[in-house]
Amino acid sequence: LCLGGGVEQLSLLCRTGNGLAHAFVKVDLQDKNLSNISALSSYIHLCYVDISNNCLTDLSPLAHLNQLLWLKADNNSVASFKGQPFAHLRYLQWLSLAMNHVTELDGLIAPSLETLILTGNSIQKIKLQQSVSFTNLVTLELRRNGLETIEDLNLPHLRHLFLAQNNIKCLEGLEKLERLMTLHLRDNQIDNLKGLSANMKGLQYLNIRGNKIFNENALQSLRLVSQSMQTLVVSENPLGETTDYRICILVHLPRLERIDKDPVSREERADALRRIRVMLSCD
């Protein structure tokens, strides 16, 4: 395979779809200073492609790789998805475009995608109303994007959502994530948890470390997900500086197994139960 004057070793020899021939299905083109990958379009049997750490702005040649399953294109200069380069790649399941220059998701259509990694781009707003494009998405990573808001995330199969190190101030648009298990919101600007929904019946892990949760009142919405929650990370919030913050949390989430790095003790659970009884008697 000749790209940019160099010769690269293809690997992973496999049978082709009809079983009558063999072809290499994997190529690693990291760190080759590539600005053009048009030569790849003729290698139609490729399933695994790594083109990270190059100078690419155009991924359209990949539209010809009908067998593509896995694509890593981190640390390039891709800014948009003009031409919908993945729309006809019906087997593409894993896509990473971390550390590019993407500002919006218009044109990103990948019908079989299960994992999408867009860490370190410049996406300030995400509104995935075109849910038909991501019907099978299970994991979405949007760390370090400058996101200020999330709206109308209609992703019926999403289980893991990573939104750490953005500028999110409030939770909204999460009510349709009924299968969500992991919600990672570390290092944002969140001061309350309004936006958590009773529809999120499978939420097990919530990380709100390094936000602006000041007091127990900001935790009221946790009761909506109390049946499923197992781990809550709240360190580096003002609330975490109070002496009894773990008991305050357990009042809202009595089934919680772990707060920050430490398991919930029997003593803490008993203290929380006593506090709940006092609150009920006052009512």
RATA-V917015 format. One record per residue. N is the residue number from 0. PHI is phi in radians with two decimals (* if undefined). PSI is psi as a letter, one per 40 degrees, with the letter a starting at -180 (999 if undefined). D_FIRST is the distance of its C-alpha to the first C-alpha in whole Angstrom. Layout:
((N & PHI & PSI & D_FIRST) (N & PHI & PSI & D_FIRST))
//
This chain:
((0 & * & h & 0) (1 & -1.82 & h & 4) (2 & -2.42 & h & 7) (3 & 1.07 & f & 10) (4 & 1.46 & e & 10) (5 & -1.80 & i & 8) (6 & -2.02 & h & 6) (7 & -1.98 & i & 6) (8 & -1.50 & h & 7) (9 & -1.33 & i & 7) (10 & -2.54 & i & 11) (11 & 1.07 & g & 14) (12 & -1.33 & h & 14) (13 & -2.39 & i & 17) (14 & -1.22 & i & 19) (15 & -1.34 & i & 18) (16 & -0.98 & d & 21) (17 & -1.46 & e & 23) (18 & 1.33 & e & 23) (19 & -1.75 & e & 22) (20 & -2.62 & i & 19) (21 & -2.16 & i & 16) (22 & -2.67 & i & 13) (23 & -1.32 & h & 11) (24 & -2.04 & e & 12) (25 & -2.32 & h & 11) (26 & -2.44 & h & 9) (27 & -2.06 & h & 11) (28 & -2.15 & f & 10) (29 & -1.24 & i & 14) (30 & 0.98 & f & 15) (31 & -1.99 & e & 13) (32 & 1.00 & f & 15) (33 & -1.41 & h & 13) (34 & -2.08 & e & 16) (35 & -2.57 & h & 13) (36 & -2.13 & f & 11) (37 & -1.05 & d & 11) (38 & -1.12 & d & 8) (39 & -1.18 & d & 8) (40 & -1.08 & d & 11) (41 & -1.56 & e & 10) (42 & -1.67 & g & 9) (43 & -1.25 & e & 13) (44 & -1.65 & e & 13) (45 & -1.10 & h & 12) (46 & -1.98 & d & 15) (47 & -2.26 & h & 15) (48 & -2.28 & h & 13) (49 & -2.10 & h & 14) (50 & -2.12 & f & 13) (51 & -1.24 & i & 17) (52 & 1.05 & f & 18) (53 & -2.24 & a & 17) (54 & -2.16 & f & 18) (55 & -1.45 & h & 18) (56 & -2.07 & e & 20) (57 & -2.17 & h & 19) (58 & -1.83 & e & 17) (59 & -1.05 & d & 18) (60 & -1.02 & d & 15) (61 & -1.25 & e & 15) (62 & -1.08 & e & 18) (63 & -1.52 & e & 16) (64 & -1.54 & g & 15) (65 & -1.14 & e & 18) (66 & -1.76 & e & 18) (67 & -1.09 & h & 17) (68 & -1.92 & d & 20) (69 & -2.49 & h & 19) (70 & -2.41 & h & 18) (71 & -2.09 & h & 18) (72 & -2.29 & f & 18) (73 & -1.16 & i & 21) (74 & 0.96 & f & 22) (75 & -2.18 & a & 21) (76 & -2.20 & f & 23) (77 & -1.24 & h & 23) (78 & -1.96 & d & 26) (79 & -2.67 & i & 27) (80 & -2.03 & f & 26) (81 & -1.05 & h & 26) (82 & 1.45 & e & 25) (83 & 0.84 & g & 25) (84 & -1.09 & e & 21) (85 & -1.90 & e & 22) (86 & -1.04 & d & 25) (87 & -1.79 & e & 24) (88 & -1.57 & g & 22) (89 & -1.25 & e & 24) (90 & -1.84 & e & 23) (91 & -1.11 & h & 22) (92 & -2.01 & d & 24) (93 & -2.33 & h & 23) (94 & -2.42 & h & 22) (95 & -2.17 & h & 23) (96 & -2.23 & f & 23) (97 & -1.16 & i & 25) (98 & 1.01 & f & 26) (99 & -2.00 & a & 25) (100 & -2.14 & f & 28) (101 & -1.19 & h & 28) (102 & -1.96 & d & 32) (103 & -2.67 & i & 33) (104 & -1.75 & e & 31) (105 & -0.99 & h & 32) (106 & 1.63 & e & 29) (107 & -1.51 & h & 28) (108 & -2.19 & h & 28) (109 & -2.59 & g & 26) (110 & -1.05 & d & 29) (111 & -1.86 & e & 28) (112 & -1.10 & h & 27) (113 & -1.92 & d & 29) (114 & -2.26 & h & 28) (115 & -2.24 & h & 27) (116 & -2.04 & h & 27) (117 & -2.23 & f & 28) (118 & -1.05 & h & 30) (119 & 1.23 & f & 30) (120 & -1.85 & a & 30) (121 & -2.26 & f & 33) (122 & -1.51 & h & 34) (123 & -1.67 & e & 38) (124 & -2.55 & h & 39) (125 & -2.18 & h & 38) (126 & -2.43 & g & 39) (127 & -1.67 & g & 37) (128 & -1.37 & d & 40) (129 & -1.40 & f & 37) (130 & -1.06 & d & 37) (131 & -1.03 & d & 36) (132 & -1.35 & e & 32) (133 & -2.32 & f & 32) (134 & -1.09 & d & 35) (135 & -1.83 & e & 33) (136 & -1.13 & h & 32) (137 & -1.90 & d & 34) (138 & -2.23 & h & 32) (139 & -2.25 & h & 32) (140 & -1.99 & h & 32) (141 & -2.32 & f & 33) (142 & -1.14 & i & 34) (143 & 0.89 & g & 35) (144 & -2.14 & e & 35) (145 & 1.35 & e & 38) (146 & -1.06 & h & 39) (147 & -1.88 & d & 43) (148 & -2.67 & i & 43) (149 & -2.24 & h & 42) (150 & -2.37 & h & 43) (151 & 0.85 & f & 43) (152 & -1.40 & g & 41) (153 & -1.62 & g & 41) (154 & -2.18 & g & 38) (155 & -1.10 & d & 40) (156 & -1.90 & e & 38) (157 & -1.13 & h & 37) (158 & -2.07 & d & 38) (159 & -2.34 & h & 37) (160 & -2.22 & h & 37) (161 & -2.00 & h & 36) (162 & -2.21 & f & 38) (163 & -1.17 & i & 39) (164 & 1.04 & f & 39) (165 & -2.12 & a & 40) (166 & -2.11 & f & 43) (167 & -1.24 & h & 44) (168 & -1.81 & d & 48) (169 & -2.56 & i & 49) (170 & -1.62 & h & 48) (171 & -2.70 & i & 48) (172 & 1.32 & f & 46) (173 & -1.77 & e & 45) (174 & -1.13 & e & 48) (175 & -1.57 & e & 45) (176 & -1.53 & g & 43) (177 & -1.23 & e & 45) (178 & -1.83 & e & 43) (179 & -1.10 & h & 42) (180 & -1.95 & d & 42) (181 & -2.17 & h & 41) (182 & -2.28 & h & 42) (183 & -1.96 & h & 41) (184 & -2.22 & f & 42) (185 & -1.06 & i & 43) (186 & 1.00 & f & 43) (187 & -2.11 & a & 44) (188 & -2.15 & f & 48) (189 & -1.38 & h & 49) (190 & -2.00 & e & 53) (191 & -2.75 & i & 54) (192 & -1.89 & f & 52) (193 & -1.10 & h & 53) (194 & 2.18 & d & 51) (195 & -1.12 & i & 50) (196 & -2.19 & i & 51) (197 & -1.13 & e & 53) (198 & -1.21 & e & 50) (199 & -1.48 & g & 48) (200 & -1.30 & e & 49) (201 & -1.92 & e & 47) (202 & -1.17 & h & 46) (203 & -1.97 & d & 46) (204 & -2.28 & h & 45) (205 & -2.26 & h & 46) (206 & -1.99 & h & 45) (207 & -2.11 & f & 47) (208 & -1.04 & i & 47) (209 & 1.21 & f & 47) (210 & -1.96 & a & 49) (211 & -2.18 & f & 52) (212 & -1.40 & h & 54) (213 & -1.60 & d & 58) (214 & -2.61 & i & 60) (215 & -1.08 & d & 60) (216 & -1.04 & d & 61) (217 & -1.25 & e & 57) (218 & -1.73 & e & 57) (219 & -0.91 & d & 59) (220 & -1.21 & e & 56) (221 & -1.06 & d & 54) (222 & -1.09 & d & 57) (223 & -1.20 & d & 55) (224 & -2.09 & f & 52) (225 & -1.17 & d & 55) (226 & -1.26 & d & 54) (227 & -1.90 & d & 51) (228 & -1.11 & h & 50) (229 & -2.02 & d & 50) (230 & -2.35 & h & 48) (231 & -2.25 & h & 49) (232 & -1.93 & h & 48) (233 & -2.24 & e & 50) (234 & -1.06 & i & 50) (235 & 1.13 & f & 50) (236 & -1.90 & i & 52) (237 & -0.95 & d & 56) (238 & -1.01 & d & 57) (239 & -1.17 & e & 56) (240 & -1.53 & e & 58) (241 & -1.41 & i & 61) (242 & -1.22 & d & 63) (243 & -1.94 & f & 63) (244 & -1.11 & d & 60) (245 & -1.17 & d & 58) (246 & -1.17 & d & 62) (247 & -1.00 & d & 61) (248 & -1.17 & d & 58) (249 & -1.16 & d & 59) (250 & -1.06 & d & 62) (251 & -1.49 & d & 59) (252 & -2.24 & g & 57) (253 & -1.13 & e & 59) (254 & -1.65 & e & 56) (255 & -1.02 & h & 54) (256 & -1.75 & d & 53) (257 & -2.55 & h & 51) (258 & -2.09 & h & 52) (259 & 0.98 & b & 49) (260 & -1.60 & e & 49) (261 & -1.87 & h & 52) (262 & -1.12 & i & 53) (263 & -1.27 & h & 56) (264 & -1.55 & i & 59) (265 & -1.09 & d & 62) (266 & -1.10 & d & 64) (267 & -1.11 & d & 62) (268 & -1.13 & d & 62) (269 & -1.16 & d & 66) (270 & -1.08 & d & 67) (271 & -1.13 & d & 65) (272 & -1.10 & d & 67) (273 & -1.09 & d & 70) (274 & -1.15 & d & 69) (275 & -1.09 & d & 68) (276 & -1.12 & d & 71) (277 & -1.11 & d & 73) (278 & -1.10 & d & 71) (279 & -1.18 & d & 72) (280 & -1.19 & d & 76) (281 & -1.21 & d & 76) (282 & -1.20 & 999 & 75))
//
